[in-house]
């Protein structure tokens, strides 16, 4: 599925299901690969700084900004997406995907503040479904402070229809008048190390100085 079409499906699915999904993951026993790292630490490898809707953050240099095409974002949502190809080359199928969405919706903000785990479950499920993936394991929710805000991070393990597994991360932030949702999926390479690296990136997120 083309990235722009995929994200349109994700966004619409999330708006509809923000308060209707149930989290059945508590009985799961995540595998070691569902625990990509201990508390967030700063980036150590070469990275590049990006800006998005008042936030600044770092990503590894292999990630390139992707075009969002004709995606129609409901409710004044804003989105930025990045992709990394295996070996750094160009390919139609990204081997790593990082998407960050800003949502100024009161119900979404309230859900993140009241039940951040459920908010992450809702959004990450819609995202993975749109890519033909299913979340088969969810790790523990890890709150981390970034400046005056808290980012909630959850490691996830996904699988495609053939049973091939991928390691990812889902995260959410509740701002004053908005929520930010983030999903990362790593389909190839050293998935554990890549997930550690991306979680370190989440530790670099901060509000841009005015």
N, C-alpha and C positions, 0 to 999 in steps of 0.2 A: 504494500500500500504506500502511495506517495506520502512524504512527510506532511505536506500541507493538509491532505485529506485526513491522515491519521490524527493530527492535532485537533482538527475540527470535531471529529468524533469524540476525542477525549474530553474536550471542553464542554460539549453539550451533554455528554454522559455525566460529568461531574456535577453540573448545575442541577440535573434532575435527581441525582442520587445522594446529594450532600447529607441528607438526614435519614435516608431510607435503607442504607446498607447495614448488615450485621457483620461483626468481626468474629469469625469462628477460629481464629488463629491461636487462641490462648492455649489450646490443648496440644499444639504442635511442639516438637522438640527440635529447634533449629540445629542444623548440622554446623560443624566448625566454620564452614565457608559462609555461613549466614552471619558471622560475627567478624566483619572486616577489620575492626580496629578497636583499640581502647579509646579513652577520651580524645576528642579532636585535638590535633596538634598542627602547628604551622607547616606550610609547604616547605619542603627542602629541595625539591627538584626545580628545574627551570620552568617558570610559569609566565603567564601573560595576564595583565590586569584588564578587566572588563567592567563596564558600567551599564546599569539597567534600572530605570525608574527610581533613581535616588539611592541605589545600592552600588557598591563596588565589591568585586570579588576576583579571585584568581582561578584560572584553569590551566592545565598543562598546555604547552605550546602546540601539541598535536591536535587540539580541538580548534575547529574552524567554525565561524559563524555561518549558519545556514539561512537560506531564504525561506520565509514563511508563506510565500505565494499569496494566494487569494483567501487566506484563512479569515473567516468572519468571526471576530471575537465578541461574544455577547457580554452585556453588562459592563462595558468599559474595561474589559480585561486587557492586559498588556502581556506580551510574551516574547521571550528570546530563546533561541535554540542553537545548540552547537553539536557538531558531529566529528568523530575521529575515525579515520579509515585505517585498516590494518596496514602496517608498514608506512603509514603517512601518505599513501597514494590516494588518488581519487577513485571512488567507487560509488555505484548507485545505492549500495546497501551499507550504511554506516556500521562499523563494528562497535562503536561506543556512541551513546546518545545522552545529552544533558539538556534538559528543558527546565526553564524557570518561568513561572507565570504569576503575575500580580493580579489579585482579584479584590476589587473594592465592593464586596457584597456583605451586608451586615450579617446575614445568616451564616455565611461561610466563616467570617471572622469569629462569630460567637461559637461555632462548632470547634474551631481550632483552639479557642481559649478554654472551652468546657471539656472537650475530649479530643486532644490532639492525635491520639492513636487512631481513633475512628476517622478523623479527617484525613489522615494519611492513608488509611485502608481504602477509603472511598476513592480518593483521587488516583492512587497507584493502581487500583484494580481496573479503573476505566482506561488508564494509560496502557497497561499491559495487555488488556483484552483487545485494544485497537491494533496492537502489533501482532496479534495471533499468539500471544504468550499468556501463560497462567502463573500466578504467584503460588508457589507450592510450599514456601516456608517464609515466615516472618520472624525477625529477631526482636529483641527487647527494644523498647522505646528509650532513646537516650537524649535527655534534654541537655543542651549546652548553651552557655551564655555567650552572646556576641554583642559587646557594648551594652546598651540598655535593653536589648531584646533577647529572647530565648529562641533557639532553633531546636526543633525536635527532629531527631534523626532515627530512621528505622532501616536496618539492613533487610534485604529481601532476596530470595532465590526464586528464579523463574524458570519455566520450561516451555519449549515449543511442542508442536504436535508429535514430533518424532522423539520427544523425551530428552533432547539436548538441553542442558541447564545453563543458565546465565546468572551472574551475580549482579545485584543492583543496590541502589539506595533510594529511599524516599524521605523527604523532609518537608517541614512546614514551619512558617513563622507567622505570628500574629502581630501586625503593626497597629498603629493607632486607628487608621481608617482603611486598612486593607489587610489581606492575607497574602502570603507568598508560598507557592507550592513548587517543589523541586523533585524531579525524578531523574535518576541516572540508571542506565542499563549498559552493562558490559557484556558483549556477545563473544569476544575472543581475546586472545592474549593471556597474560597472567591475571586472571580475574581477581584474585585475592589482593594482589599488589595494586592493581588498578583501583579497586574499591577503597583501599587504604588511602591512596593518593587523592581520590575524589572527596573522601570524607575530610581529609586535611584541607581541601579547597573550601569545603563548607565552613571551616573555621576561619576563613579569611573574609567572609561576608560581613560587611559593615555599612552603616548609613554614610553616605557621602557628606563630607563637611560642607556646610553652607557658607 
